[in-house]
């Protein structure tokens, strides 16, 4: 082997090792400098074939020079001539230049006549396989445009902690598949339904909420139908805790009375909700955490029918009216189905926030996500057991995403509950608040 060949091979090996090390230790810069330009060229070059294979092209007539056979000469050679005529061709949608993102790229497509964003969403899996990426999601920012967002690798394999949110009633609990923080904002989405089997990450999400809400000026109320084993360690930060159905009925009655008092307060001051009240009059927001929702609706015999009906009605009334008066629900359950009765279906309609972890039966996934998007339902059923914390989330922007919550141990949530125990409002003070003295100090609005 000549010296020059050895030198070339050595340089190629050094370059390959350098590129591997660059990609391994600083993937973001490698992606922007080396990966993205090559990817953009490949995507643009293959778009016609990919669109044709995925059924995203349209037949159109175009004027074109065509070669048509003429007469056969005496020598046996076929004479041909070019003719300018209309022919049918497959037209691909117009594609802009792909733009890089943290975990992949996105590109805007101009839809053809008769196409809708659903056509691209249905072809998302075929597009992902054609381009060799982890996943492709389709969204439509405005009519006639579809944005395809591709992720090169799964960002939920490893989820690093994100700084906690400092805004009231906002908790950062994980990361979305887009790389953005997964934030539960009760001010924007007041009521949530969280379904998941054992060891799916459902309880971990509740731990993250307790840890995130503990330092905030809010009251936490727990309904723990497991006999209190889930929420009792957090009792220093809970203003009230119910562990039996009888206690739940009494606690829900207190919430209804508290809600009625806040209604009177808002009506007296001319406010539509507590956030329009002056700071000195605004009551403390309340977040209600419900574990094992199905236990509130199950009954062993007819003797429990009245108690179940009373519980169901009270919880539904809190869900329907509580948002304006600072009462928010976060309901968790392993099994949530239509067989629990119409009360669950009515409560589901009030919970615009939906979270579905891995579940053991399709009906629970259907109950949680079935009325949103069939594709979300398919993704929820495909969550493997080896990925605890992964869930399908109906976000506040009207779309659904795969997400994964941070790991928050029971010890960490318990530590937060004890650390901020001094910020726990007394339940007696919350239910017995008298606003009459404060109302007398607020000047009446001028007339005329």
The 8 nearest C-alpha neighbors of each residue, nearest first, counted from 0:
[[1, 2, 4, 5, 3, 6, 8, 7],
 [2, 0, 4, 3, 5, 6, 7, 8],
 [1, 3, 5, 4, 6, 0, 7, 8],
 [2, 4, 6, 5, 1, 7, 0, 8],
 [5, 3, 7, 6, 1, 2, 8, 0],
 [4, 6, 2, 8, 3, 7, 9, 1],
 [5, 7, 3, 9, 4, 8, 2, 10],
 [8, 6, 4, 10, 9, 5, 11, 3],
 [7, 9, 11, 5, 10, 6, 12, 4],
 [10, 8, 6, 12, 7, 11, 5, 13],
 [9, 11, 13, 7, 12, 8, 14, 6],
 [12, 10, 8, 14, 9, 13, 15, 7],
 [11, 13, 15, 9, 10, 14, 16, 8],
 [12, 14, 10, 16, 11, 15, 17, 9],
 [15, 13, 17, 11, 12, 16, 18, 10],
 [14, 16, 12, 18, 17, 13, 11, 19],
 [17, 15, 19, 13, 14, 18, 12, 20],
 [16, 18, 14, 20, 19, 15, 21, 13],
 [17, 19, 21, 15, 20, 16, 22, 14],
 [20, 18, 16, 22, 17, 21, 23, 15],
 [19, 21, 23, 17, 22, 18, 24, 16],
 [20, 22, 18, 19, 23, 24, 25, 17],
 [23, 21, 26, 19, 20, 29, 25, 24],
 [24, 22, 20, 21, 19, 25, 26, 18],
 [23, 25, 21, 22, 20, 26, 19, 27],
 [26, 24, 21, 22, 27, 23, 28, 29],
 [25, 27, 22, 29, 28, 30, 23, 24],
 [28, 26, 30, 29, 25, 31, 101, 22],
 [27, 29, 31, 30, 26, 25, 32, 22],
 [30, 28, 26, 32, 27, 22, 33, 31],
 [29, 31, 34, 27, 28, 35, 33, 32],
 [30, 32, 28, 35, 29, 33, 34, 27],
 [33, 31, 29, 30, 28, 34, 35, 36],
 [34, 32, 29, 30, 35, 31, 36, 37],
 [33, 35, 30, 37, 36, 38, 31, 32],
 [34, 36, 38, 31, 37, 30, 33, 39],
 [37, 35, 39, 38, 34, 33, 40, 32],
 [38, 36, 40, 35, 39, 34, 41, 33],
 [37, 39, 35, 41, 36, 40, 42, 34],
 [40, 38, 36, 42, 41, 37, 97, 35],
 [39, 41, 37, 43, 38, 42, 44, 36],
 [40, 42, 38, 44, 39, 43, 45, 37],
 [43, 41, 39, 45, 44, 40, 46, 38],
 [42, 44, 46, 40, 41, 45, 39, 96],
 [43, 45, 41, 42, 46, 40, 47, 39],
 [44, 46, 42, 48, 43, 47, 41, 49],
 [45, 47, 49, 43, 48, 44, 50, 42],
 [48, 46, 50, 49, 45, 91, 51, 44],
 [49, 47, 51, 50, 46, 45, 52, 53],
 [48, 50, 46, 52, 51, 47, 45, 53],
 [51, 49, 55, 53, 47, 52, 48, 46],
 [52, 50, 48, 54, 49, 56, 53, 55],
 [51, 53, 49, 50, 54, 48, 55, 47],
 [54, 52, 50, 51, 55, 49, 122, 125],
 [53, 55, 51, 52, 56, 50, 122, 57],
 [54, 56, 50, 53, 51, 57, 91, 92],
 [57, 55, 91, 90, 51, 54, 89, 50],
 [58, 56, 90, 89, 59, 91, 55, 111],
 [57, 59, 89, 88, 90, 87, 56, 60],
 [60, 58, 87, 88, 57, 89, 61, 90],
 [59, 61, 87, 86, 85, 88, 62, 58],
 [60, 62, 85, 86, 63, 87, 59, 88],
 [63, 61, 85, 84, 86, 83, 60, 64],
 [64, 62, 83, 84, 85, 65, 61, 86],
 [63, 65, 83, 82, 81, 84, 66, 62],
 [66, 64, 82, 81, 63, 67, 83, 84],
 [65, 67, 81, 80, 82, 79, 68, 64],
 [66, 68, 79, 80, 65, 81, 69, 82],
 [69, 67, 79, 78, 80, 77, 66, 70],
 [68, 70, 79, 78, 67, 77, 71, 80],
 [71, 69, 78, 72, 77, 68, 79, 76],
 [70, 72, 77, 76, 75, 78, 69, 73],
 [71, 73, 74, 75, 76, 70, 77, 78],
 [72, 74, 75, 71, 76, 77, 70, 78],
 [73, 75, 72, 76, 71, 77, 78, 70],
 [76, 74, 73, 72, 71, 77, 78, 70],
 [77, 75, 74, 72, 71, 78, 73, 70],
 [78, 76, 71, 70, 79, 75, 72, 69],
 [77, 79, 69, 70, 71, 68, 76, 80],
 [80, 78, 68, 69, 67, 77, 66, 81],
 [79, 81, 66, 67, 82, 68, 69, 78],
 [82, 80, 66, 65, 64, 67, 83, 79],
 [81, 83, 65, 64, 84, 66, 80, 67],
 [84, 82, 64, 63, 65, 62, 81, 85],
 [85, 83, 62, 63, 82, 64, 86, 65],
 [86, 84, 62, 61, 60, 63, 87, 83],
 [85, 87, 60, 61, 62, 88, 84, 63],
 [86, 88, 60, 59, 58, 61, 85, 89],
 [89, 87, 59, 58, 60, 90, 86, 61],
 [88, 90, 58, 57, 56, 59, 91, 87],
 [91, 89, 57, 56, 88, 58, 59, 92],
 [90, 92, 56, 47, 50, 93, 89, 57],
 [93, 91, 110, 109, 111, 94, 108, 56],
 [92, 94, 109, 108, 91, 95, 110, 111],
 [95, 93, 108, 107, 92, 109, 96, 106],
 [96, 94, 107, 106, 97, 108, 93, 109],
 [95, 97, 106, 98, 94, 39, 43, 107],
 [98, 96, 106, 105, 39, 104, 95, 99],
 [97, 99, 105, 104, 106, 96, 100, 39],
 [100, 98, 104, 103, 35, 105, 97, 101],
 [101, 99, 104, 103, 102, 98, 105, 150],
 [100, 102, 103, 99, 27, 178, 104, 177],
 [101, 103, 150, 100, 151, 152, 154, 104],
 [104, 102, 150, 151, 100, 149, 101, 99],
 [103, 105, 99, 100, 98, 149, 148, 97],
 [106, 104, 148, 98, 147, 97, 149, 99],
 [105, 107, 97, 147, 146, 98, 95, 96],
 [108, 106, 146, 95, 145, 94, 147, 144],
 [107, 109, 94, 145, 144, 93, 110, 146],
 [110, 108, 144, 93, 92, 143, 94, 111],
 [109, 111, 143, 92, 144, 114, 108, 112],
 [112, 110, 114, 92, 113, 109, 57, 143],
 [113, 111, 114, 110, 57, 115, 143, 92],
 [112, 114, 111, 115, 110, 57, 118, 143],
 [115, 113, 112, 111, 110, 118, 116, 117],
 [114, 116, 117, 118, 113, 110, 119, 143],
 [117, 115, 118, 119, 145, 139, 120, 138],
 [116, 118, 120, 115, 119, 121, 137, 114],
 [119, 117, 121, 116, 120, 115, 122, 114],
 [118, 120, 122, 117, 121, 116, 123, 137],
 [119, 121, 117, 123, 137, 122, 118, 116],
 [122, 120, 118, 119, 123, 117, 124, 125],
 [121, 123, 119, 125, 120, 124, 126, 53],
 [124, 122, 120, 126, 135, 125, 121, 119],
 [125, 123, 127, 126, 122, 128, 135, 134],
 [124, 126, 128, 122, 127, 123, 129, 53],
 [125, 127, 129, 123, 124, 128, 122, 130],
 [128, 126, 124, 132, 134, 130, 125, 129],
 [127, 129, 131, 125, 126, 130, 124, 132],
 [130, 128, 126, 127, 131, 125, 49, 132],
 [131, 129, 127, 128, 132, 126, 42, 49],
 [130, 132, 128, 129, 127, 133, 151, 126],
 [133, 131, 151, 127, 130, 134, 150, 128],
 [132, 134, 151, 152, 150, 153, 127, 131],
 [135, 133, 127, 150, 132, 149, 136, 124],
 [134, 136, 149, 123, 127, 148, 147, 150],
 [135, 137, 148, 147, 123, 149, 134, 120],
 [138, 136, 147, 120, 146, 119, 148, 145],
 [139, 137, 146, 145, 140, 147, 116, 136],
 [138, 140, 145, 141, 144, 146, 116, 142],
 [141, 139, 138, 144, 145, 142, 146, 143],
 [142, 140, 139, 144, 143, 145, 138, 146],
 [143, 141, 144, 139, 140, 145, 115, 110],
 [142, 144, 110, 109, 141, 145, 111, 115],
 [145, 143, 109, 142, 108, 141, 139, 110],
 [144, 146, 139, 108, 138, 107, 116, 147],
 [145, 147, 107, 138, 106, 137, 139, 108],
 [146, 148, 137, 106, 105, 136, 149, 107],
 [147, 149, 105, 136, 135, 104, 146, 137],
 [150, 148, 135, 104, 103, 134, 105, 147],
 [151, 149, 103, 102, 134, 152, 133, 132],
 [150, 152, 132, 103, 133, 102, 149, 153],
 [153, 151, 133, 150, 154, 102, 132, 103],
 [152, 154, 155, 156, 133, 150, 151, 176],
 [155, 153, 156, 176, 152, 178, 157, 102],
 [156, 154, 157, 153, 158, 403, 176, 402],
 [157, 155, 154, 153, 158, 386, 403, 152],
 [156, 158, 155, 159, 154, 153, 403, 405],
 [159, 157, 155, 405, 156, 160, 174, 403],
 [160, 158, 161, 157, 405, 173, 174, 155],
 [159, 161, 405, 158, 162, 173, 163, 174],
 [160, 162, 163, 159, 180, 171, 173, 174],
 [163, 161, 164, 160, 171, 165, 180, 159],
 [162, 164, 171, 161, 165, 170, 211, 172],
 [163, 165, 166, 170, 171, 169, 162, 211],
 [164, 166, 163, 167, 169, 170, 215, 168],
 [167, 165, 169, 164, 168, 170, 215, 184],
 [166, 168, 169, 215, 165, 216, 164, 186],
 [169, 167, 185, 184, 166, 186, 170, 212],
 [170, 168, 184, 167, 166, 183, 164, 185],
 [169, 171, 183, 211, 182, 164, 172, 184],
 [172, 170, 182, 163, 181, 164, 173, 183],
 [171, 173, 404, 181, 207, 170, 182, 405],
 [174, 172, 404, 181, 405, 403, 171, 180],
 [173, 175, 180, 181, 403, 402, 179, 178],
 [176, 174, 402, 177, 181, 179, 178, 180],
 [175, 177, 178, 401, 402, 154, 155, 400],
 [176, 178, 175, 179, 102, 154, 150, 174],
 [179, 177, 176, 175, 174, 154, 180, 102],
 [178, 180, 175, 177, 174, 181, 176, 173],
 [181, 179, 174, 182, 175, 173, 171, 178],
 [180, 182, 174, 173, 175, 171, 172, 179],
 [181, 183, 171, 170, 180, 172, 184, 169],
 [182, 184, 170, 169, 185, 171, 181, 172],
 [183, 185, 169, 186, 187, 168, 188, 182],
 [184, 186, 189, 188, 187, 168, 183, 169],
 [185, 187, 184, 189, 188, 168, 169, 322],
 [186, 188, 185, 184, 189, 395, 183, 169],
 [189, 187, 185, 186, 190, 184, 352, 395],
 [190, 188, 185, 327, 186, 322, 187, 328],
 [189, 191, 328, 350, 327, 329, 188, 352],
 [192, 190, 352, 329, 350, 353, 328, 330],
 [191, 193, 330, 353, 350, 329, 331, 354],
 [192, 194, 331, 354, 330, 355, 353, 191],
 [195, 193, 355, 332, 333, 331, 356, 354],
 [194, 196, 356, 333, 358, 357, 201, 199],
 [195, 197, 358, 333, 199, 357, 359, 198],
 [196, 198, 199, 195, 333, 201, 200, 358],
 [199, 197, 200, 196, 387, 201, 202, 195],
 [198, 200, 387, 196, 197, 357, 195, 201],
 [201, 199, 388, 203, 387, 202, 198, 204],
 [200, 202, 204, 203, 195, 199, 205, 356],
 [203, 201, 205, 204, 200, 206, 198, 199],
 [202, 204, 206, 200, 205, 201, 407, 207],
 [205, 203, 207, 202, 206, 201, 200, 208],
 [204, 206, 202, 208, 207, 203, 209, 201],
 [207, 205, 203, 209, 204, 208, 412, 407],
 [208, 206, 204, 210, 205, 209, 407, 172],
 [209, 207, 211, 205, 206, 210, 212, 204],
 [210, 208, 206, 212, 211, 207, 213, 412],
 [209, 211, 412, 207, 208, 213, 415, 212],
 [212, 210, 208, 170, 209, 213, 207, 214],
 [211, 213, 215, 209, 214, 210, 208, 170],
 [212, 214, 210, 215, 211, 209, 419, 416],
 [215, 213, 212, 419, 216, 211, 422, 210],
 [214, 216, 212, 213, 217, 167, 168, 211],
 [217, 215, 214, 422, 218, 283, 167, 284],
 [218, 216, 284, 215, 283, 285, 219, 212],
 [217, 219, 285, 424, 238, 284, 286, 423],
 [220, 218, 237, 286, 238, 285, 287, 217],
 [219, 221, 287, 239, 237, 238, 240, 288],
 [222, 220, 240, 288, 287, 223, 289, 241],
 [223, 221, 289, 241, 240, 290, 288, 242],
 [222, 224, 242, 227, 290, 225, 221, 241],
 [223, 225, 242, 226, 243, 291, 222, 290],
 [226, 224, 227, 223, 228, 242, 229, 291],
 [225, 227, 242, 224, 228, 223, 243, 229],
 [226, 228, 242, 223, 231, 225, 229, 230],
 [227, 229, 226, 231, 230, 225, 223, 232],
 [230, 228, 227, 231, 223, 225, 232, 290],
 [229, 231, 233, 232, 227, 228, 223, 234],
 [230, 232, 234, 233, 227, 228, 229, 240],
 [233, 231, 230, 234, 413, 229, 228, 235],
 [234, 232, 231, 230, 416, 413, 235, 236],
 [233, 235, 237, 231, 236, 232, 230, 240],
 [236, 234, 420, 233, 237, 417, 416, 423],
 [235, 237, 420, 416, 234, 423, 233, 238],
 [238, 236, 234, 219, 239, 220, 235, 233],
 [237, 239, 426, 425, 220, 219, 424, 423],
 [240, 238, 220, 237, 426, 221, 241, 219],
 [239, 241, 221, 222, 220, 242, 237, 238],
 [240, 242, 222, 246, 247, 243, 223, 221],
 [241, 243, 223, 226, 227, 224, 222, 246],
 [244, 242, 246, 245, 224, 241, 247, 226],
 [243, 245, 247, 246, 248, 295, 242, 224],
 [246, 244, 248, 247, 243, 249, 306, 241],
 [245, 247, 241, 249, 243, 244, 248, 250],
 [248, 246, 244, 250, 241, 245, 249, 251],
 [249, 247, 251, 245, 246, 250, 310, 252],
 [248, 250, 252, 246, 247, 251, 253, 245],
 [249, 251, 247, 253, 252, 248, 246, 254],
 [252, 250, 254, 248, 253, 249, 247, 313],
 [253, 251, 255, 249, 254, 250, 248, 256],
 [252, 254, 250, 256, 251, 255, 257, 249],
 [253, 255, 251, 257, 252, 256, 258, 250],
 [256, 254, 258, 252, 253, 257, 259, 251],
 [257, 255, 259, 253, 258, 254, 252, 260],
 [258, 256, 254, 260, 259, 255, 430, 253],
 [257, 259, 255, 261, 256, 260, 254, 262],
 [258, 260, 262, 256, 257, 261, 255, 263],
 [261, 259, 257, 263, 262, 258, 264, 256],
 [260, 262, 264, 258, 263, 259, 265, 324],
 [263, 261, 259, 265, 260, 264, 266, 258],
 [262, 264, 266, 260, 261, 265, 267, 259],
 [263, 265, 261, 267, 262, 266, 260, 268],
 [266, 264, 270, 262, 268, 267, 263, 269],
 [265, 267, 269, 263, 264, 268, 262, 270],
 [268, 266, 264, 265, 269, 263, 270, 438],
 [267, 269, 265, 266, 270, 264, 276, 438],
 [268, 270, 266, 267, 265, 271, 264, 276],
 [271, 269, 265, 272, 275, 268, 266, 276],
 [270, 272, 265, 269, 275, 273, 323, 266],
 [273, 271, 323, 274, 270, 324, 275, 265],
 [272, 274, 276, 275, 324, 281, 323, 325],
 [275, 273, 276, 272, 281, 277, 323, 270],
 [276, 274, 273, 270, 272, 277, 271, 281],
 [275, 277, 273, 274, 281, 280, 270, 278],
 [278, 276, 280, 279, 281, 275, 274, 273],
 [277, 279, 281, 280, 276, 282, 274, 275],
 [278, 280, 277, 281, 437, 276, 282, 441],
 [281, 279, 277, 278, 276, 282, 437, 434],
 [280, 282, 278, 276, 273, 279, 277, 283],
 [283, 281, 280, 284, 273, 325, 261, 429],
 [282, 284, 217, 285, 218, 281, 216, 325],
 [285, 283, 325, 217, 326, 218, 282, 286],
 [284, 286, 218, 326, 217, 219, 325, 327],
 [285, 287, 327, 219, 326, 328, 220, 218],
 [286, 288, 220, 328, 327, 221, 219, 329],
 [287, 289, 221, 329, 220, 222, 330, 328],
 [290, 288, 330, 222, 331, 221, 329, 223],
 [289, 291, 331, 223, 292, 222, 332, 330],
 [292, 290, 332, 293, 331, 294, 224, 289],
 [291, 293, 332, 294, 290, 295, 331, 289],
 [292, 294, 295, 296, 291, 297, 335, 332],
 [295, 293, 297, 296, 292, 291, 224, 244],
 [294, 296, 293, 292, 297, 244, 307, 310],
 [295, 297, 294, 293, 307, 339, 298, 311],
 [298, 296, 294, 295, 293, 339, 299, 307],
 [299, 297, 300, 303, 296, 304, 307, 301],
 [298, 300, 297, 303, 301, 302, 304, 296],
 [301, 299, 302, 298, 303, 304, 297, 305],
 [300, 302, 304, 303, 299, 298, 305, 306],
 [301, 303, 300, 304, 305, 299, 306, 298],
 [304, 302, 306, 301, 305, 298, 300, 307],
 [303, 305, 301, 307, 306, 302, 308, 298],
 [306, 304, 308, 307, 303, 309, 302, 301],
 [305, 307, 309, 303, 308, 304, 310, 248],
 [308, 306, 310, 304, 309, 305, 296, 311],
 [309, 307, 305, 311, 310, 306, 312, 304],
 [308, 310, 306, 312, 307, 311, 305, 313],
 [311, 309, 307, 313, 308, 312, 248, 314],
 [310, 312, 308, 314, 309, 313, 342, 307],
 [313, 311, 315, 309, 310, 314, 308, 316],
 [312, 314, 316, 310, 315, 311, 251, 309],
 [315, 313, 317, 311, 316, 312, 310, 318],
 [314, 316, 318, 312, 317, 313, 346, 311],
 [317, 315, 319, 313, 318, 314, 320, 312],
 [316, 318, 321, 314, 315, 320, 319, 313],
 [319, 317, 315, 316, 321, 320, 349, 314],
 [320, 318, 316, 317, 321, 315, 349, 322],
 [321, 319, 317, 318, 322, 316, 323, 324],
 [320, 322, 326, 317, 324, 318, 323, 319],
 [323, 321, 325, 324, 326, 320, 189, 327],
 [324, 322, 272, 321, 325, 273, 320, 271],
 [325, 323, 321, 322, 273, 272, 326, 261],
 [324, 326, 284, 322, 323, 285, 321, 327],
 [327, 325, 321, 285, 322, 324, 286, 284],
 [328, 326, 286, 189, 190, 287, 322, 285],
 [329, 327, 190, 287, 286, 330, 191, 288],
 [328, 330, 191, 288, 190, 192, 287, 289],
 [331, 329, 289, 192, 193, 288, 328, 191],
 [332, 330, 193, 290, 194, 291, 289, 292],
 [331, 333, 291, 292, 194, 334, 290, 335],
 [334, 332, 196, 195, 194, 335, 291, 197],
 [333, 335, 332, 363, 336, 293, 194, 196],
 [336, 334, 363, 293, 332, 333, 366, 337],
 [337, 335, 338, 363, 339, 362, 366, 334],
 [336, 338, 339, 340, 344, 343, 341, 335],
 [337, 339, 340, 336, 341, 335, 343, 297],
 [340, 338, 337, 336, 296, 343, 297, 293],
 [341, 339, 338, 342, 337, 343, 344, 296],
 [340, 342, 344, 343, 345, 337, 339, 338],
 [341, 343, 345, 340, 344, 311, 346, 312],
 [344, 342, 346, 345, 341, 340, 347, 339],
 [343, 345, 347, 341, 346, 342, 348, 337],
 [344, 346, 342, 348, 347, 343, 341, 349],
 [347, 345, 343, 349, 348, 344, 315, 342],
 [348, 346, 344, 350, 349, 345, 343, 192],
 [347, 349, 345, 346, 350, 344, 351, 343],
 [350, 348, 346, 347, 351, 318, 319, 345],
 [351, 349, 190, 191, 347, 352, 348, 192],
 [350, 352, 349, 353, 190, 191, 188, 348],
 [351, 353, 191, 350, 393, 190, 188, 192],
 [354, 352, 192, 393, 191, 392, 193, 351],
 [355, 353, 193, 392, 391, 192, 194, 390],
 [354, 356, 194, 391, 390, 193, 195, 367],
 [357, 355, 390, 195, 199, 194, 358, 389],
 [356, 358, 195, 199, 382, 196, 379, 355],
 [359, 357, 196, 195, 360, 356, 364, 363],
 [358, 360, 196, 361, 357, 363, 195, 334],
 [359, 361, 362, 358, 363, 364, 334, 380],
 [362, 360, 364, 363, 365, 359, 380, 358],
 [361, 363, 365, 364, 360, 366, 336, 335],
 [364, 362, 366, 335, 365, 336, 361, 334],
 [365, 363, 367, 361, 362, 366, 368, 376],
 [366, 364, 369, 362, 368, 363, 367, 361],
 [365, 367, 363, 364, 369, 368, 362, 336],
 [366, 368, 364, 365, 369, 363, 353, 355],
 [369, 367, 365, 371, 370, 376, 364, 366],
 [368, 370, 365, 371, 366, 376, 367, 373],
 [369, 371, 368, 372, 365, 366, 367, 373],
 [372, 370, 368, 369, 373, 375, 393, 376],
 [371, 373, 375, 374, 370, 369, 376, 368],
 [374, 372, 376, 375, 369, 377, 371, 370],
 [375, 373, 377, 376, 372, 378, 121, 120],
 [376, 374, 378, 372, 373, 377, 379, 368],
 [375, 377, 373, 379, 374, 378, 368, 369],
 [378, 376, 374, 380, 375, 379, 381, 373],
 [379, 377, 375, 381, 376, 380, 374, 382],
 [380, 378, 376, 381, 377, 382, 391, 375],
 [379, 381, 377, 378, 382, 376, 357, 361],
 [380, 382, 378, 379, 383, 377, 357, 376],
 [383, 381, 379, 357, 380, 384, 378, 389],
 [384, 382, 385, 386, 381, 357, 387, 380],
 [383, 385, 386, 387, 382, 357, 199, 198],
 [384, 386, 383, 387, 382, 199, 389, 388],
 [387, 385, 384, 383, 389, 388, 382, 199],
 [388, 386, 199, 200, 389, 385, 198, 384],
 [387, 389, 200, 403, 404, 199, 390, 386],
 [390, 388, 403, 402, 387, 386, 356, 404],
 [391, 389, 356, 355, 402, 401, 403, 392],
 [390, 392, 401, 355, 400, 354, 379, 402],
 [393, 391, 354, 400, 399, 394, 353, 390],
 [392, 394, 399, 353, 398, 352, 354, 400],
 [393, 395, 396, 399, 398, 392, 397, 352],
 [394, 396, 397, 188, 393, 187, 398, 352],
 [397, 395, 394, 398, 393, 399, 187, 188],
 [396, 398, 395, 394, 393, 399, 371, 351],
 [399, 397, 394, 396, 393, 400, 395, 392],
 [400, 398, 393, 392, 394, 375, 391, 397],
 [401, 399, 392, 391, 402, 175, 176, 393],
 [400, 402, 391, 176, 390, 175, 392, 389],
 [403, 401, 175, 390, 176, 389, 174, 400],
 [402, 404, 389, 388, 173, 174, 155, 390],
 [403, 405, 173, 388, 172, 406, 174, 204],
 [406, 404, 173, 172, 407, 160, 158, 403],
 [405, 407, 408, 404, 203, 388, 207, 204],
 [408, 406, 207, 203, 206, 405, 411, 409],
 [407, 409, 411, 410, 406, 412, 203, 206],
 [408, 410, 412, 411, 413, 206, 407, 203],
 [409, 411, 413, 408, 412, 414, 407, 415],
 [412, 410, 414, 408, 413, 409, 407, 415],
 [411, 413, 210, 415, 409, 414, 206, 410],
 [414, 412, 416, 410, 415, 411, 233, 409],
 [413, 415, 411, 417, 412, 416, 410, 418],
 [414, 416, 418, 412, 413, 417, 210, 419],
 [415, 417, 236, 413, 233, 414, 418, 419],
 [418, 416, 420, 414, 415, 419, 235, 413],
 [419, 417, 415, 416, 420, 414, 421, 213],
 [420, 418, 421, 417, 416, 422, 214, 213],
 [419, 421, 236, 417, 235, 422, 423, 418],
 [420, 422, 419, 423, 418, 236, 424, 417],
 [423, 421, 420, 419, 424, 216, 214, 236],
 [422, 424, 236, 420, 421, 238, 218, 425],
 [425, 423, 238, 218, 422, 426, 429, 428],
 [424, 426, 428, 427, 238, 429, 423, 239],
 [427, 425, 429, 238, 428, 430, 239, 424],
 [426, 428, 430, 425, 429, 431, 432, 424],
 [429, 427, 431, 425, 426, 432, 430, 424],
 [430, 428, 426, 427, 432, 431, 425, 424],
 [429, 431, 427, 257, 428, 432, 426, 253],
 [430, 432, 428, 429, 427, 433, 257, 426],
 [433, 431, 429, 428, 430, 434, 427, 260],
 [434, 432, 435, 431, 436, 437, 260, 430],
 [435, 433, 437, 436, 438, 432, 264, 280],
 [434, 436, 438, 437, 433, 439, 264, 440],
 [437, 435, 439, 438, 434, 440, 433, 441],
 [436, 438, 434, 439, 440, 435, 441, 280],
 [437, 439, 435, 441, 440, 436, 434, 280],
 [440, 438, 436, 437, 441, 435, 442, 434],
 [439, 441, 437, 438, 442, 436, 435, 443],
 [442, 440, 438, 439, 443, 437, 268, 277],
 [443, 441, 440, 444, 439, 438, 445, 268],
 [442, 444, 445, 441, 268, 446, 439, 440],
 [445, 443, 442, 446, 441, 268, 447, 269],
 [446, 444, 443, 447, 442, 441, 268, 269],
 [447, 445, 444, 443, 442, 269, 268, 441],
 [446, 445, 444, 443, 442, 269, 268, 441]]
